[in-house]
Each structure stands twice: as structure tokens, then as C-alpha cells.
Amino acid sequence: MPKNTLILGLAAGYHYGDVRPFLASLDHTGYCGDLVLFVSDTTRDLDRITTHPVATVPIQRTAEQKNVPYNGLRYFAYLRYLESSKKYDKILITDVRDVIFQRNPFSFPWPRGLNCTLEDRSATIGGCPYNRHWVREHLGTEMLGELKDKPVACSGTTIGDHSAMVDYLRDMTRLLTPPPKAERMAGYDQAIHNMLVHTGRIDSLTLFDNTGPILTLGQTQGEPATDTMGNVLNDAGNPAHIVHQYDRKPTLFRTIRKAFVS
């Protein structure tokens, strides 16, 4: 297991109940690396959030980024942080509100370079109205034609070495401004992420699907399987290290809220 690890997330506008499942489940794994959450003026309950071993950093916005939604702004924050931080062996950038940990995320033997996660393989970019819209409106119809039959790569959980992550964040931020003018574009970062993943623009890339350490539930059918201990199982029947988009599954959502919030 790498010794120098970092998890980066965004908690803009959240309150403690939103982030407690993320923080408490990570605590339960015994994770001892660094954890940084970027926060906004509207993030509430910082006194409760910081009872967990987490550093909070106010997110900043330049004039050029004034219209960039938070989903895009986070990449600039992550890049600035990594360019001025010590060098980490492995870094996870992750969504926060809909993520829980069942194992230390770095206990998995992640390959060198960048590691990205596919959503359910039944979902394609062209077949998903959200991803199709984001790609078309930000990257154009030609790029949509190139990507439409590709599986959806989720931008919400990405793991890499320090240098690979910095390279990825530089590529992302170059394409996030100017932000699109179309409506319903808060997730347009995923369009860029999928272009980088599926067009060979990432030098050293490993893709995992729902048989791997990260289970992404948004495009799956029904509730996920669990074992006798209550662990959520991936498509290979093993407890996932990270469960993402659990809020899309009503039974699982209630179980997690009961365990970590009630």
C-alpha cells in the first residue's frame, strides 16, 4: 500500500449530513493519509466536518472562471493544490455527497498512471441523454459522433500517481474554459473526461468497470447485491472499495443514511 496518499473532494454548499457518510465510512476503513475538502461560503457545519481528520480549503475563483460551475471549478482547485503540495504516491479525486468507502481506497493495487472507472457497460455516451447533451453542447457534433458508441466513463472517481494526475488536471482545465452557454451543463466536465479517456489523450491509462474496486451505480438496474455483513458487492461478487452514486438506489440510500446520519 502506498504511504503518501491524498484524497481530494469538493463540499461546496453541503452541510454535515451530506458529507458524514463519506467521512465516517472513510474513518471506518482505517485510512491514515491526507484528506482535503474544498469548501464554499455556503458550506455549513464546518465545526462538525472538522471533527474528522480532514483539512478544509476555501475554493477560489478567478475572473476567467466566474461562470464555471462547481463541477468544473474543482479541477482548477485540485490542480493548484497539487502544483504547490508535496509529491504524493497516489491521489484520489472523488465526488463526496454520493460516495462511501468500504475499504481503504489505496489498499487496491492500482496500476501506475491514471485509473478511471466506467459506469455500467450497458450505458453508452450517445445513449445517455445527459452525456450526449454535455458532449454535443461543449465539444460539438463531430466529437459526439466519435464518442457516441463508447461506454460512459465516470468523472466522479479518478485515481493516479502525482505526475499522471497533474497531467490529467492540466488537460481538463485547458478545456473547461470558456464554460458552455447552453442550459443544463453543470456536468460538462464529464464530456471532457470522456474525450480524454476515449481518444487516447492520456498516456498511461487503466480502465475499470463495475467488476473492479469502484462500483458506480447510476446506470445499473435495481438494487446492488450485498453480503451477509451488509457490504455492497461489485459485479464480480466482491465488496467494492468505493461505492459511488448510492443515492440512485432508494433501499441502499436509506440503509446508508440510517447507518451514518440518523
Secondary structure, DSSP 8 states (H G I E B T S, - for coil): --SSEEEEEE-TT--HHHHHHHHHHHHHTT--SEEEEEE-TT---HHHHTTSS-EEEE----GGGTT--HHHHHHHHHHHHHHHS---SEEEEE-STTEEESS-GGGS---SSEEEEE--TT-BTTTSHHHHHHHHHHH-HHHHHHHTTSB-EEEEEEEE-HHHHHHHHHHHHHHH-S---SSS-TTTHHHHHHHHHHTT-SSSEEEE-TTSSEEE-TTS-S---B-TT--BB-TTSSB-SEEE-GGGSHHHHHHHHHHHT-
